[in-house]
């Protein structure tokens, strides 16, 4: 009977020690895995987008806009095209501009208001403010993270957004060709 008690105590002690070791391992894993939810999600690796742009232009039911002549200091960092829902085809190119600020082109033939709210992270129209691009006024939006300009034409919404100054939005919007 005495042997059972000692064996029982040994088992509890081993369990507690195992839990301590496991806790240390979990803590070390926590330290080395990124877990900052407020970190900037902008990727910094440069990606090519010419193939995706040509593919999107062949597939999309609208003229897909892509920038031309931005210069080497504009680095594309993300590109996506989704054409599975023909009534809500989306196109995206993300950039890091020459001042290391984020900028992007977003385009869809879906619901304009919902799309603008989504890509601007619930940005709102800034009164009657517009930003002129080649003599055309683009509607100005402000929000938490980005400011943006949007243009709706022939059922297609194009949004240029970013964290940099308005001049960069103008530059990127002005470089768009369909």
Secondary structure, 3 states (H helix, E strand, C coil): CHHHHHHHHHHHHHHHHHHHHHHHHHHHHHHHCCCCCCCCCCCCCCCCCHHHHHHHHHHCCCCCCEECCCCCCCEEEEEEEECCCCCCCEEEEEEECCCCCEEEEEEECCCHHHHHHHHCCCCEEEEEEEEEECCEEEEEEECCCCEEEEEEECCEEEEEEECCCHHHHHHHHHCEEC
